[in-house]
Amino acid sequence: MHTEDTTITPAGGADELARIRQQVEALQARIDEMEVERAGPPDPALASPDSAPAPEPLRVGRRRAIAGLAGAAAAGTAIALTSSSPAAAANGQALLLGGGNAATNPTLLSFGGGNVAGTYGLGVVESNITGVNTRRAALFGVARGTAFASGLRAVGVGPAVDGVVGTSSEASGVVGTSSQGIGGNFSSTATDQPAVVASSTNQFGLMARGPDGAIRLWPVVPVPTTFATAKTGTLYMQGSTADDPLADGALWACVKGGSPGRWRKLAAHNTAGAMHILPVPKRVYDTRPGTQPSQGPKTPLPPRNVARTIDLKYGSSGVPAGANGVVVTVLLVNAAVGNGNFTIWANDKLKPTANTLVWGGDGRRFTTQTITGVDANALVKIDASLQTDVVIDVVGFYR
C-alpha cells in the first residue's frame, strides 16, 4: 500500500520545518499526558480477569497535526488542540468522571433503555443493587453503610435555596425508602421555614404508611418557644419535664395563632381520649329476676353500701378493655322509700365520697346519666345506701 507523504516547506526552509516538528512532538506528548490524567487511575472494583485491555489514549495523527501546525506557524497564529468527544462508557459499564467541570451549559446523561422495569437513568451505588427495586428512576442511589450512609443527601445553602424539590403531574414527587433506617429525613435551620412542604392539586399533599404507624412525632423537651408563639394548624408533641412528668407524649394542636397561641390538647396518656358513641344504647346489667341481660347477681342492691362488681363489656356491648371512661344511663327501680344515694366508680379504685345519684320521698323510680372511670378490663363497682333494683345502659365510651 502506497501512502503519499506531503512535504511542507515553510519560508524558513529545512531549519524552520525541523523546529515545527519539534513543537508538534512536544504538543503530542502533552496530549498523551492529558489523556492519561483525564482517564484517571484504573478502578480495581471494575476490573475482572476477562476484561479487555484498556484502549490507548486518543492520539492525533502526527502528519495531520504537522500539516495543520505548519500552516498556522507560517501565518503566525497561536494553536490550540481540543477534543469535542463526549464522555462515554460501554453498555453496562461504569462511567468514570474526573477533574473539574467548567461547562456553562447543563451536562446531560441520556439513557436509551426505554420503558423497562428495573432500569434507571443515573445511578450511584456502593456495591451492587441486587434485590433493590429501582422503579425506573431517573436518579437512583444505593447506600449500604460501608462507604455511603445516605442514598441521597441534598443541601441548600443560602436564602430561598431548597434542599430537595420534587414535582410530578401524576405520581409522587419524591419517593424515599429504607429497609432498616429512615426513608426520608428532612430538616431546616432557617427561621420560619418548614422542613417539608407537600401539596397536591388532585390527591394527597402528604401520604405516609408503615407497619408501626403512618406518622410519628418526637416529643420536644424543653417546651419550645413556638408553643407560646405559634401559627394556626401547628401540631406539637410535648415531652415530660421535671415539673410536669405526666406531659410526656401529649399531642397539641394550635387552633389560633398568636403570642401566646391558643392550643387544644388532642391526646395524652392521662386524658380520656375520643368519645365513641354506640349506634344505640346497650343494656349490660339489670338486677330484676327474669330480665335480660343475664349478668348477675339478679337481686336488688342491698342497703348499707355493699359494693357489687359489674362488667360493662358484657353481652358484646361495644366497650373495649382499655377504655378510659364509659358513659352510662343509670335507672333505679323499686327504690326503698327514704333519702338514699347511689354511687358508681372504677373497679380498681377506692370508693369516692362523691355520689352519682341521690333520691328521696316515695317515687320509687329515679334515673341519671353519668360518666364513670373503669379499670383495665372495663369493670366498675356500684352500691347504694338503701335497697334498690338497678338497670345500667351503656351509651358510649372514651378511648
The 8 nearest C-alpha neighbors of each residue, nearest first, counted from 0:
[[1, 2, 3, 4, 5, 62, 60, 63],
 [2, 0, 3, 4, 5, 62, 6, 63],
 [3, 1, 4, 0, 5, 62, 6, 63],
 [2, 4, 5, 1, 6, 0, 62, 63],
 [5, 3, 6, 2, 62, 1, 7, 63],
 [4, 6, 3, 7, 66, 62, 2, 8],
 [5, 7, 4, 8, 66, 3, 16, 9],
 [6, 8, 9, 5, 66, 16, 69, 70],
 [9, 7, 12, 6, 10, 16, 13, 11],
 [10, 8, 11, 12, 7, 73, 16, 15],
 [9, 11, 12, 8, 73, 15, 13, 16],
 [12, 10, 15, 9, 14, 13, 16, 8],
 [11, 13, 15, 10, 14, 9, 8, 16],
 [14, 12, 16, 15, 17, 11, 8, 9],
 [15, 13, 17, 16, 12, 18, 11, 19],
 [14, 16, 11, 18, 17, 13, 12, 19],
 [17, 15, 13, 19, 14, 18, 20, 12],
 [18, 16, 20, 14, 15, 19, 13, 21],
 [17, 19, 15, 21, 16, 20, 14, 22],
 [20, 18, 22, 16, 21, 17, 23, 15],
 [19, 21, 17, 23, 22, 18, 24, 16],
 [22, 20, 24, 18, 19, 23, 25, 17],
 [23, 21, 19, 25, 20, 24, 26, 18],
 [24, 22, 26, 20, 25, 21, 27, 65],
 [25, 23, 27, 21, 26, 22, 20, 28],
 [24, 26, 22, 28, 23, 27, 21, 29],
 [25, 27, 23, 29, 28, 24, 22, 30],
 [26, 28, 24, 30, 29, 25, 23, 31],
 [29, 27, 31, 25, 26, 30, 24, 32],
 [28, 30, 26, 32, 31, 27, 33, 25],
 [31, 29, 27, 33, 28, 32, 26, 34],
 [30, 32, 28, 34, 29, 33, 27, 56],
 [33, 31, 29, 35, 30, 34, 36, 28],
 [34, 32, 36, 30, 35, 31, 37, 29],
 [35, 33, 37, 31, 32, 36, 56, 30],
 [34, 36, 32, 38, 33, 37, 39, 31],
 [37, 35, 33, 39, 34, 38, 32, 40],
 [36, 38, 34, 35, 39, 33, 97, 98],
 [37, 39, 35, 36, 34, 40, 97, 95],
 [40, 38, 36, 37, 35, 41, 97, 95],
 [39, 41, 42, 38, 36, 35, 43, 37],
 [42, 40, 43, 39, 46, 38, 45, 44],
 [41, 43, 44, 45, 40, 46, 39, 95],
 [44, 42, 46, 45, 41, 47, 40, 48],
 [45, 43, 42, 46, 47, 41, 126, 93],
 [44, 46, 43, 42, 47, 93, 41, 92],
 [45, 47, 43, 44, 50, 42, 48, 41],
 [46, 48, 50, 49, 45, 44, 43, 51],
 [49, 47, 50, 46, 51, 52, 45, 43],
 [50, 48, 47, 51, 46, 52, 45, 53],
 [51, 49, 47, 48, 46, 52, 53, 45],
 [50, 52, 53, 49, 54, 48, 47, 46],
 [53, 51, 54, 50, 55, 49, 46, 48],
 [52, 54, 51, 55, 50, 56, 41, 38],
 [55, 53, 52, 56, 57, 51, 38, 35],
 [54, 56, 57, 53, 58, 52, 34, 35],
 [57, 55, 34, 58, 31, 54, 35, 38],
 [56, 58, 55, 59, 34, 31, 54, 30],
 [59, 57, 56, 60, 31, 30, 27, 55],
 [58, 60, 61, 64, 57, 27, 63, 30],
 [61, 59, 63, 62, 64, 58, 65, 27],
 [60, 62, 64, 63, 65, 59, 23, 27],
 [63, 61, 65, 64, 60, 66, 4, 67],
 [62, 64, 60, 66, 61, 65, 67, 59],
 [63, 65, 61, 67, 62, 66, 68, 60],
 [66, 64, 62, 68, 67, 63, 69, 61],
 [65, 67, 69, 63, 64, 68, 62, 70],
 [66, 68, 64, 70, 65, 69, 71, 63],
 [67, 69, 71, 65, 70, 66, 72, 64],
 [70, 68, 72, 66, 71, 67, 65, 73],
 [69, 71, 73, 67, 68, 72, 66, 74],
 [70, 72, 68, 74, 76, 73, 69, 75],
 [73, 71, 75, 69, 74, 70, 68, 76],
 [72, 74, 70, 71, 75, 69, 9, 10],
 [73, 75, 71, 72, 76, 70, 69, 77],
 [76, 74, 72, 73, 71, 77, 70, 78],
 [75, 77, 71, 74, 72, 78, 73, 70],
 [78, 76, 75, 79, 71, 72, 74, 68],
 [77, 79, 76, 80, 71, 68, 72, 67],
 [80, 78, 81, 77, 26, 68, 76, 82],
 [79, 81, 78, 82, 30, 26, 59, 64],
 [82, 80, 79, 83, 30, 84, 78, 59],
 [81, 83, 84, 80, 85, 57, 59, 30],
 [82, 84, 85, 81, 86, 80, 57, 87],
 [83, 85, 82, 86, 87, 81, 57, 88],
 [86, 84, 87, 83, 82, 88, 106, 108],
 [87, 85, 84, 88, 94, 96, 95, 83],
 [86, 88, 85, 94, 89, 95, 84, 93],
 [89, 87, 94, 92, 90, 93, 86, 91],
 [88, 90, 92, 91, 87, 93, 94, 86],
 [89, 91, 92, 88, 93, 87, 94, 110],
 [92, 90, 89, 93, 88, 94, 112, 110],
 [91, 93, 89, 90, 88, 94, 45, 95],
 [94, 92, 95, 88, 91, 45, 89, 90],
 [93, 95, 88, 96, 87, 92, 86, 89],
 [96, 94, 93, 97, 38, 88, 39, 86],
 [95, 97, 94, 98, 38, 86, 37, 39],
 [98, 96, 37, 95, 99, 39, 38, 36],
 [97, 99, 100, 37, 96, 36, 39, 38],
 [98, 100, 101, 97, 102, 96, 37, 36],
 [101, 99, 102, 98, 97, 103, 106, 96],
 [100, 102, 99, 103, 104, 98, 105, 106],
 [103, 101, 104, 100, 105, 106, 99, 107],
 [102, 104, 101, 105, 100, 106, 99, 107],
 [103, 105, 102, 106, 101, 107, 100, 108],
 [106, 104, 107, 103, 102, 108, 101, 100],
 [105, 107, 104, 108, 102, 103, 100, 109],
 [108, 106, 109, 105, 104, 110, 121, 120],
 [107, 109, 110, 106, 121, 120, 87, 86],
 [110, 108, 107, 111, 120, 121, 112, 106],
 [111, 109, 120, 112, 108, 113, 119, 121],
 [110, 112, 113, 109, 120, 114, 119, 118],
 [113, 111, 110, 115, 114, 118, 119, 120],
 [112, 114, 111, 115, 110, 118, 116, 135],
 [113, 115, 116, 112, 135, 118, 111, 117],
 [114, 116, 113, 118, 117, 112, 135, 119],
 [117, 115, 118, 135, 134, 114, 133, 119],
 [116, 118, 133, 135, 134, 115, 132, 119],
 [119, 117, 135, 116, 115, 133, 112, 120],
 [120, 118, 135, 136, 137, 121, 133, 139],
 [119, 121, 137, 110, 138, 136, 122, 118],
 [122, 120, 138, 119, 139, 137, 123, 108],
 [123, 121, 139, 140, 138, 124, 120, 119],
 [122, 124, 140, 139, 141, 125, 121, 150],
 [125, 123, 141, 140, 126, 122, 127, 142],
 [124, 126, 142, 141, 143, 146, 127, 147],
 [125, 127, 124, 128, 143, 141, 142, 44],
 [128, 126, 129, 124, 125, 141, 131, 130],
 [127, 129, 131, 130, 126, 141, 124, 132],
 [128, 130, 131, 127, 132, 126, 133, 141],
 [129, 131, 128, 132, 127, 133, 117, 178],
 [132, 130, 128, 129, 133, 141, 117, 127],
 [131, 133, 134, 117, 130, 128, 135, 129],
 [132, 134, 117, 135, 136, 131, 119, 118],
 [135, 133, 136, 132, 117, 116, 118, 119],
 [136, 134, 119, 118, 133, 117, 116, 137],
 [135, 137, 119, 138, 134, 133, 139, 120],
 [136, 138, 120, 119, 121, 139, 135, 122],
 [139, 137, 121, 136, 120, 122, 119, 140],
 [138, 140, 122, 136, 121, 123, 137, 119],
 [141, 139, 150, 123, 122, 124, 151, 142],
 [140, 142, 124, 150, 125, 123, 143, 139],
 [143, 141, 150, 147, 125, 149, 148, 144],
 [142, 144, 145, 125, 147, 141, 148, 146],
 [143, 145, 148, 147, 142, 146, 149, 125],
 [146, 144, 143, 147, 148, 125, 142, 126],
 [145, 147, 144, 125, 148, 143, 142, 126],
 [148, 146, 142, 144, 149, 145, 143, 125],
 [149, 147, 144, 142, 146, 143, 150, 145],
 [150, 148, 151, 142, 147, 152, 141, 144],
 [149, 151, 140, 141, 142, 152, 148, 147],
 [152, 150, 149, 140, 153, 141, 139, 142],
 [153, 151, 149, 154, 150, 162, 163, 184],
 [152, 154, 162, 163, 151, 155, 161, 185],
 [155, 153, 162, 156, 152, 161, 163, 160],
 [154, 156, 162, 161, 160, 157, 153, 163],
 [157, 155, 160, 154, 158, 161, 162, 159],
 [156, 158, 160, 159, 155, 161, 189, 154],
 [157, 159, 160, 156, 189, 155, 161, 192],
 [158, 160, 161, 157, 155, 156, 192, 189],
 [161, 159, 155, 158, 157, 156, 162, 154],
 [162, 160, 155, 163, 159, 164, 154, 156],
 [161, 163, 155, 154, 153, 160, 164, 156],
 [164, 162, 161, 153, 165, 154, 155, 173],
 [165, 163, 161, 166, 162, 172, 173, 196],
 [164, 166, 172, 173, 163, 167, 171, 174],
 [167, 165, 172, 164, 168, 171, 173, 170],
 [166, 168, 172, 170, 169, 171, 165, 173],
 [167, 169, 170, 166, 171, 172, 199, 200],
 [168, 170, 167, 171, 201, 172, 166, 202],
 [171, 169, 167, 168, 172, 166, 173, 202],
 [172, 170, 173, 167, 174, 169, 166, 165],
 [171, 173, 166, 165, 167, 170, 174, 164],
 [172, 174, 165, 171, 175, 166, 164, 167],
 [175, 173, 171, 176, 172, 182, 183, 165],
 [174, 176, 182, 183, 173, 177, 181, 150],
 [177, 175, 182, 174, 178, 183, 181, 180],
 [176, 178, 182, 180, 179, 181, 175, 183],
 [177, 179, 180, 176, 182, 181, 131, 143],
 [180, 178, 177, 181, 182, 176, 143, 144],
 [179, 181, 177, 178, 182, 176, 183, 149],
 [182, 180, 183, 177, 184, 179, 176, 178],
 [181, 183, 176, 175, 177, 180, 184, 178],
 [182, 184, 175, 181, 185, 176, 174, 177],
 [183, 185, 181, 186, 182, 175, 152, 194],
 [186, 184, 194, 183, 195, 187, 162, 163],
 [187, 185, 194, 184, 188, 195, 193, 162],
 [186, 188, 194, 189, 193, 192, 185, 190],
 [187, 189, 190, 186, 192, 194, 193, 191],
 [190, 188, 192, 187, 191, 193, 158, 194],
 [189, 191, 192, 188, 187, 193, 158, 194],
 [190, 192, 189, 193, 188, 187, 194, 230],
 [191, 193, 189, 190, 194, 187, 188, 195],
 [194, 192, 195, 187, 191, 196, 186, 189],
 [193, 195, 186, 187, 185, 192, 196, 188],
 [196, 194, 193, 197, 185, 186, 187, 192],
 [195, 197, 193, 198, 194, 204, 205, 164],
 [196, 198, 204, 205, 195, 199, 203, 172],
 [199, 197, 204, 196, 200, 205, 203, 202],
 [198, 200, 204, 201, 203, 202, 197, 205],
 [199, 201, 202, 198, 204, 203, 168, 169],
 [202, 200, 199, 203, 169, 204, 198, 168],
 [203, 201, 199, 200, 204, 198, 205, 206],
 [204, 202, 205, 199, 206, 201, 198, 200],
 [203, 205, 198, 199, 197, 202, 206, 200],
 [206, 204, 203, 197, 207, 198, 199, 196],
 [205, 207, 203, 204, 208, 213, 214, 197],
 [208, 206, 213, 214, 205, 209, 212, 215],
 [207, 209, 213, 212, 206, 210, 214, 211],
 [208, 210, 213, 212, 211, 207, 214, 215],
 [209, 211, 212, 208, 213, 214, 207, 215],
 [212, 210, 209, 213, 208, 214, 215, 207],
 [213, 211, 209, 210, 214, 208, 215, 207],
 [212, 214, 208, 207, 209, 215, 211, 210],
 [215, 213, 212, 207, 216, 208, 209, 211],
 [214, 216, 217, 213, 212, 211, 218, 236],
 [217, 215, 236, 218, 214, 235, 250, 248],
 [216, 218, 219, 215, 236, 248, 237, 238],
 [219, 217, 238, 236, 237, 248, 216, 220],
 [218, 220, 238, 237, 221, 222, 217, 236],
 [221, 219, 238, 222, 218, 239, 237, 240],
 [220, 222, 219, 223, 240, 238, 239, 237],
 [221, 223, 220, 219, 224, 226, 237, 238],
 [224, 222, 225, 226, 221, 219, 220, 227],
 [223, 225, 226, 227, 228, 222, 229, 221],
 [226, 224, 228, 229, 227, 223, 222, 230],
 [227, 225, 224, 228, 223, 229, 222, 260],
 [226, 228, 259, 225, 224, 260, 258, 229],
 [229, 227, 258, 225, 259, 260, 257, 226],
 [230, 228, 225, 256, 260, 257, 226, 227],
 [229, 231, 256, 233, 232, 257, 253, 255],
 [230, 232, 256, 255, 253, 254, 233, 229],
 [231, 233, 253, 254, 230, 234, 252, 255],
 [234, 232, 253, 231, 252, 230, 235, 229],
 [235, 233, 252, 251, 232, 253, 236, 250],
 [234, 236, 251, 250, 237, 252, 233, 226],
 [237, 235, 250, 218, 249, 248, 251, 216],
 [236, 238, 218, 249, 219, 248, 247, 246],
 [237, 239, 247, 218, 220, 219, 248, 246],
 [240, 238, 247, 244, 246, 243, 245, 237],
 [239, 241, 243, 244, 242, 238, 221, 220],
 [240, 242, 243, 244, 239, 245, 246, 221],
 [241, 243, 240, 244, 239, 245, 246, 221],
 [242, 244, 240, 245, 241, 246, 239, 247],
 [245, 243, 239, 240, 246, 241, 242, 247],
 [244, 246, 243, 247, 239, 269, 268, 240],
 [247, 245, 239, 244, 249, 243, 238, 248],
 [248, 246, 239, 238, 245, 249, 237, 244],
 [247, 249, 237, 238, 236, 267, 218, 246],
 [248, 250, 267, 237, 236, 246, 247, 266],
 [251, 249, 236, 266, 265, 235, 264, 248],
 [252, 250, 264, 235, 265, 263, 234, 236],
 [251, 253, 234, 263, 262, 233, 254, 235],
 [252, 254, 262, 231, 233, 232, 255, 261],
 [253, 255, 231, 262, 261, 252, 232, 256],
 [256, 254, 231, 261, 253, 260, 257, 230],
 [257, 255, 230, 231, 260, 229, 261, 253],
 [256, 258, 260, 259, 228, 229, 255, 230],
 [259, 257, 228, 260, 227, 229, 256, 261],
 [258, 260, 227, 228, 257, 261, 229, 226],
 [259, 261, 257, 256, 258, 228, 229, 227],
 [260, 262, 255, 253, 254, 256, 259, 263],
 [261, 263, 253, 252, 254, 260, 251, 264],
 [264, 262, 252, 251, 265, 253, 254, 261],
 [265, 263, 251, 266, 250, 252, 262, 249],
 [264, 266, 250, 251, 263, 252, 267, 249],
 [265, 267, 250, 249, 264, 272, 270, 268],
 [268, 266, 249, 270, 269, 248, 250, 265],
 [267, 269, 270, 266, 249, 248, 245, 271],
 [268, 270, 267, 271, 245, 266, 246, 249],
 [271, 269, 267, 272, 268, 266, 323, 398],
 [270, 272, 323, 397, 398, 324, 273, 269],
 [273, 271, 398, 397, 270, 266, 274, 323],
 [274, 272, 397, 398, 275, 271, 266, 396],
 [273, 275, 397, 396, 276, 272, 398, 395],
 [276, 274, 396, 395, 397, 273, 277, 398],
 [275, 277, 395, 394, 274, 278, 396, 279],
 [276, 278, 395, 279, 394, 280, 275, 317],
 [279, 277, 276, 280, 394, 395, 281, 275],
 [278, 280, 277, 281, 394, 276, 393, 395],
 [281, 279, 394, 393, 392, 277, 282, 278],
 [280, 282, 393, 392, 316, 283, 279, 394],
 [283, 281, 392, 284, 391, 393, 280, 292],
 [282, 284, 313, 392, 391, 311, 292, 281],
 [285, 283, 391, 390, 282, 292, 294, 286],
 [286, 284, 390, 287, 389, 391, 292, 290],
 [287, 285, 297, 298, 388, 299, 389, 288],
 [286, 288, 285, 297, 290, 298, 388, 289],
 [289, 287, 297, 290, 286, 298, 285, 291],
 [288, 290, 287, 291, 297, 293, 292, 286],
 [291, 289, 288, 287, 292, 285, 293, 286],
 [292, 290, 293, 285, 289, 284, 294, 282],
 [291, 293, 294, 284, 283, 290, 285, 282],
 [292, 294, 291, 295, 290, 284, 297, 285],
 [295, 293, 292, 284, 296, 313, 283, 297],
 [296, 294, 297, 293, 286, 284, 298, 285],
 [295, 297, 298, 286, 294, 299, 293, 307],
 [298, 296, 286, 295, 288, 287, 299, 285],
 [297, 299, 286, 296, 287, 300, 288, 388],
 [300, 298, 388, 387, 286, 301, 386, 287],
 [299, 301, 387, 386, 388, 298, 302, 382],
 [302, 300, 386, 299, 305, 303, 385, 387],
 [301, 303, 385, 386, 384, 304, 383, 300],
 [302, 304, 384, 305, 385, 383, 301, 386],
 [305, 303, 383, 384, 382, 302, 306, 301],
 [304, 306, 382, 303, 301, 307, 302, 383],
 [307, 305, 382, 381, 304, 380, 308, 383],
 [306, 308, 381, 380, 382, 309, 305, 300],
 [309, 307, 380, 379, 381, 306, 378, 310],
 [308, 310, 379, 378, 380, 311, 307, 381],
 [311, 309, 378, 312, 313, 377, 379, 308],
 [310, 312, 313, 377, 378, 283, 309, 318],
 [313, 311, 318, 316, 310, 315, 377, 319],
 [312, 314, 311, 315, 310, 283, 316, 294],
 [313, 315, 316, 312, 283, 292, 282, 317],
 [316, 314, 317, 313, 312, 318, 281, 283],
 [315, 317, 312, 314, 318, 281, 313, 283],
 [316, 318, 315, 319, 312, 277, 395, 281],
 [317, 319, 312, 316, 396, 311, 320, 322],
 [320, 318, 322, 321, 317, 312, 377, 376],
 [319, 321, 376, 377, 322, 375, 318, 312],
 [320, 322, 375, 319, 376, 323, 377, 398],
 [321, 323, 398, 320, 324, 319, 397, 377],
 [324, 322, 398, 271, 397, 321, 372, 373],
 [323, 325, 372, 397, 371, 396, 322, 373],
 [326, 324, 396, 371, 370, 395, 397, 327],
 [325, 327, 370, 395, 394, 396, 369, 393],
 [328, 326, 393, 394, 392, 369, 368, 325],
 [327, 329, 368, 392, 391, 367, 369, 393],
 [330, 328, 391, 367, 366, 390, 368, 327],
 [331, 329, 366, 390, 389, 365, 332, 391],
 [332, 330, 389, 365, 364, 388, 366, 334],
 [331, 333, 364, 388, 334, 363, 389, 387],
 [334, 332, 363, 387, 388, 364, 335, 331],
 [333, 335, 387, 363, 332, 331, 386, 364],
 [334, 336, 386, 385, 387, 337, 333, 363],
 [337, 335, 361, 360, 334, 363, 359, 338],
 [338, 336, 359, 360, 339, 335, 361, 358],
 [337, 339, 359, 358, 360, 340, 336, 357],
 [338, 340, 358, 385, 384, 357, 337, 359],
 [339, 341, 357, 384, 356, 383, 358, 354],
 [340, 342, 383, 356, 355, 382, 354, 357],
 [343, 341, 355, 354, 381, 382, 383, 356],
 [344, 342, 381, 380, 355, 379, 371, 382],
 [345, 343, 380, 379, 371, 372, 346, 342],
 [346, 344, 373, 379, 372, 348, 374, 347],
 [345, 347, 379, 380, 378, 374, 348, 373],
 [348, 346, 374, 345, 349, 373, 379, 378],
 [349, 347, 345, 346, 350, 344, 374, 351],
 [350, 348, 351, 347, 346, 345, 344, 352],
 [349, 351, 348, 352, 344, 342, 345, 343],
 [352, 350, 353, 349, 344, 354, 342, 348],
 [351, 353, 354, 350, 342, 349, 355, 344],
 [354, 352, 351, 355, 342, 350, 356, 343],
 [355, 353, 342, 356, 341, 340, 352, 357],
 [354, 356, 342, 341, 343, 353, 357, 369],
 [357, 355, 341, 340, 354, 342, 358, 367],
 [358, 356, 340, 339, 341, 354, 355, 359],
 [359, 357, 339, 338, 340, 356, 360, 365],
 [358, 360, 338, 337, 339, 361, 336, 357],
 [361, 359, 337, 336, 362, 338, 358, 363],
 [360, 362, 336, 363, 359, 337, 335, 334],
 [361, 363, 364, 360, 336, 365, 359, 334],
 [362, 364, 334, 333, 361, 332, 335, 336],
 [365, 363, 332, 331, 362, 333, 334, 366],
 [364, 366, 331, 330, 363, 332, 367, 358],
 [367, 365, 330, 329, 331, 364, 368, 328],
 [368, 366, 329, 328, 369, 330, 356, 365],
 [369, 367, 328, 327, 329, 366, 370, 326],
 [368, 370, 327, 326, 328, 371, 367, 355],
 [371, 369, 326, 325, 327, 324, 372, 368],
 [372, 370, 325, 324, 344, 369, 326, 373],
 [371, 373, 324, 345, 344, 323, 325, 370],
 [374, 372, 345, 377, 378, 379, 324, 346],
 [373, 375, 377, 376, 378, 345, 347, 346],
 [374, 376, 321, 377, 320, 373, 322, 378],
 [377, 375, 320, 374, 378, 321, 373, 319],
 [378, 376, 373, 374, 320, 375, 311, 310],
 [379, 377, 310, 346, 373, 374, 376, 309],
 [380, 378, 346, 345, 309, 344, 373, 308],
 [379, 381, 308, 346, 307, 344, 343, 309],
 [382, 380, 343, 307, 306, 342, 308, 344],
 [381, 383, 306, 304, 305, 342, 341, 307],
 [384, 382, 341, 304, 385, 340, 302, 342],
 [383, 385, 303, 304, 302, 339, 340, 341],
 [386, 384, 302, 339, 383, 335, 303, 387],
 [385, 387, 302, 301, 300, 335, 334, 299],
 [388, 386, 334, 299, 300, 333, 335, 332],
 [387, 389, 299, 332, 286, 331, 333, 300],
 [388, 390, 331, 286, 330, 285, 332, 387],
 [389, 391, 285, 330, 284, 329, 331, 286],
 [392, 390, 329, 284, 328, 283, 282, 330],
 [391, 393, 282, 328, 281, 327, 283, 280],
 [394, 392, 327, 281, 280, 395, 326, 282],
 [395, 393, 280, 326, 327, 277, 276, 392],
 [396, 394, 276, 277, 326, 275, 393, 325],
 [395, 397, 325, 275, 324, 326, 274, 318],
 [398, 396, 274, 324, 273, 323, 272, 271],
 [397, 272, 322, 323, 273, 271, 396, 274]]
